[in-house]
């Protein structure tokens, strides 16, 4: 007999931050219809309000001040509300709030002030939140699409401008292509284990007979194809080709947001599928998971290619695109390190710490580009940084902080992230990868510090405008980058209890 | 298993062939709509595999996933075709070789 489950059976309360945001997005979608065209700022403020409510709920839940719901699983194991989810929620909500702030004036002056922008942003954010909380392969897939489809639209938001449309097209085709890989990978994982629930997959992998080669083959292929699909999303080499073109052509306010949000979502799903679902998938009775070797190879390739190509870039957005590829490599080191069971928790925490640091730094860096960009999307070349310290000393100082943080100089958040990731890699005996990470970081100093040099020691117009919400966003990002750099224990305390392992 | 029943391996093999055909289509075709159709072929290859595995395991998880994949694919079509139409209006072409504004 089929019974309709009640709200308490579903444990909806446990998923409160995400549910509030998703419902809010649906409500704003309708409310926006009644907001007159020239007053779309109202939608922006509503969106910021919705994000703030959700952020407060996520923070309360992360700090254990309030426990929502009854137990960690909601919607019959589809949604997992643990500390990992909370931290992912906090990172992405902060990013979205900054994303709304940087978009506010930018949309006005580029004639894009349309309500859709804000609720598409909310839907993407909800997608990332559900990805972090995924307890089932179905949720991984649906959340990935909820994250991606609004981003395709946002990338092309500046239509009919040709660059924006072209990058939307590229993003869409490669994004859909990568989703197909993910779906096929998930299908094979289901074929190998007979369930789509991550906890049950973990149990099935545990009890998988060592000699059952066909199931192992299916699982290995499935994990590999999922890695390809999510590798596209996080822009890991060799699946990174779309990144520079999309970042260069898309509206800068969208790039500021998606360069972080899509990465957070991709890595959260990667961790859920690989580290929570199949940490015990070992071939030949090894000591590390079967997916670890390929992951660290990807990490190494991503760091090397990203950093080397970034050196020769002359466009700021393109340079930061390659820089974001390089950073995907550093984060992948953490994912690879989680393949060794005894380091899994430490490595997972390192990935989240890195993402938190990266969120503030990278949104900040793109906000500075928004400040110098002209209304016709020009002036994003490296030369636009020349003389910025003379005309806009505060803006230049903030940009210098972001560049130092992206390089990984001590006393910035970027250093803290790299420190934890490399520490996890060494604990997992991935010393060669950690060495590559350190060496490529040194290399990256060249192109990051060149920007600082240009701002302070070269002459130029240094034209830039920082209207209010944009200035707030830059200020908050800079303060966040510095505070986490000076007080790294804030980040490590936040992540301390995070574990992806299913108990028992 | 009855003798007349098609075995699971054949279904999975067929789905793998469809998936590879889709992948080749994406990589070799130059027309945006055909690339998009190839992606749909890849998704449906996954659907076939899911349905086959669901019968093999005798549970509904695979079927549920098929429904979600179909629904999401429909949403993707809506956005994808809109993008293709938009780009055709500006460029008068949907050949992806004509997408070459970015260099570097």
Interface residues (C-beta under 8 A of the other chain):
Chain A: X137 X138 X141 X142 X145 X149 X152 X153 X156 X159 X160 X162 X163 X165 X166 X167 X168 X169 X170 X172 X173 X176 X177 X179 X180 X181 X183 X184 X186 X187 X188 X190 X191 X194 X195 X196 X197 X244 X245 X248 X249 X312 X313 X314 X315 X318
Chain B: X12 X15 X19 X22 X26 X32 X35 X36 X39 X42 X43 X45 X46 X47 X49 X50 X52 X53 X56 X57 X59 X61 X62 X64 X65 X68 X69 X72 X75 X76 X79 X80 X83 X84 X86 X87 X89 X90 X91 X96 X99 X101 X102 X104
